[in-house]
């Protein structure tokens, strides 16, 4: 029983070749891929604040609006849309 038969060696070489080609394609197109992945997001987590052992407050931004979410491990979740902050007067 041979472990390294010619067909297994060719299969392994082909697979490794495909991995190297995929790696090279990703390296060459890194900036456009990163822009495409980052640009389409409509929601982001702005800040997370632990309130104790069981709860946390999460400030999110979705479509330009701030939303405060308070979650607890054992209890429910509360969500509060926040009004836009007034601009500072000079």
ROKEGU-80811 format. One record per residue (C-alpha): residue number from 1; x, y, z. Coordinates in nm, 2 decimals. Each point is the difference from the previous one (the first is absolute). Example, Ala and Ser with C-alpha at 12.3 -4.5 7.8 and 13.67 -1.06 7.14 Angstrom:
BEGIN
1, 1.23, -0.45, 0.78
2, 0.14, 0.34, -0.07
! end
This chain:
BEGIN
1, 0.00, 0.00, 0.00
2, 0.17, 0.31, -0.12
3, -0.09, 0.33, 0.17
4, 0.16, 0.22, -0.27
5, -0.13, -0.12, -0.33
6, 0.03, 0.23, -0.31
7, -0.37, 0.08, -0.01
8, 0.00, 0.11, 0.36
9, 0.31, 0.21, -0.05
10, -0.16, 0.17, -0.30
11, -0.32, 0.06, 0.19
12, 0.19, 0.15, 0.29
13, 0.21, 0.22, -0.23
14, -0.32, 0.12, -0.19
15, -0.17, 0.08, 0.33
16, 0.30, 0.19, 0.13
17, 0.03, 0.18, -0.33
18, -0.36, 0.12, 0.02
19, 0.06, 0.12, 0.36
20, 0.30, 0.20, -0.12
21, -0.20, 0.15, -0.29
22, -0.28, 0.10, 0.23
23, 0.24, 0.15, 0.25
24, 0.17, 0.20, -0.27
25, -0.33, 0.13, -0.14
26, -0.11, 0.12, 0.34
27, 0.34, 0.17, 0.06
28, -0.02, 0.18, -0.33
29, -0.36, 0.12, 0.05
30, 0.02, 0.07, 0.37
31, -0.10, 0.37, -0.01
32, -0.31, -0.04, -0.23
33, -0.11, -0.30, 0.21
34, 0.03, 0.18, 0.32
35, -0.18, 0.31, -0.13
36, -0.29, -0.22, -0.13
37, -0.03, -0.18, 0.34
38, 0.02, 0.31, 0.20
39, -0.21, 0.24, -0.21
40, -0.33, -0.19, 0.00
41, -0.06, 0.01, 0.37
42, -0.30, 0.18, 0.13
43, 0.04, -0.08, 0.37
44, 0.30, 0.04, 0.23
45, 0.06, -0.04, 0.38
46, 0.12, 0.33, 0.13
47, 0.06, -0.09, 0.36
48, -0.07, -0.28, 0.26
49, -0.02, 0.07, 0.37
50, -0.03, -0.27, 0.26
51, -0.26, 0.09, 0.26
52, 0.07, -0.29, 0.24
53, 0.03, -0.37, 0.00
54, -0.31, -0.06, -0.20
55, -0.07, 0.31, -0.21
56, 0.16, 0.22, -0.26
57, -0.09, 0.30, -0.20
58, 0.08, 0.01, -0.37
59, 0.00, 0.32, -0.21
60, -0.06, -0.08, -0.36
61, -0.03, 0.21, -0.32
62, -0.24, -0.12, -0.27
63, -0.07, 0.21, -0.31
64, 0.13, 0.31, 0.18
65, -0.21, -0.04, 0.30
66, 0.13, -0.08, 0.35
67, -0.17, -0.29, 0.19
68, 0.06, -0.09, 0.36
69, -0.05, -0.37, 0.09
70, 0.01, -0.13, 0.35
71, 0.04, -0.38, 0.04
72, 0.01, -0.23, 0.29
73, 0.10, -0.36, 0.03
74, -0.31, -0.11, 0.19
75, -0.25, 0.26, -0.10
76, -0.13, 0.17, -0.31
77, 0.14, 0.25, -0.23
78, -0.10, 0.37, -0.03
79, 0.06, 0.21, -0.31
80, -0.03, 0.38, -0.01
81, 0.05, 0.21, -0.32
82, 0.19, 0.31, 0.10
83, -0.07, 0.35, -0.14
84, 0.28, 0.16, -0.20
85, 0.24, 0.20, 0.22
86, -0.03, 0.38, -0.05
87, 0.29, 0.16, -0.17
88, 0.23, 0.21, 0.22
89, -0.06, 0.37, -0.03
90, 0.31, 0.22, -0.06
! end
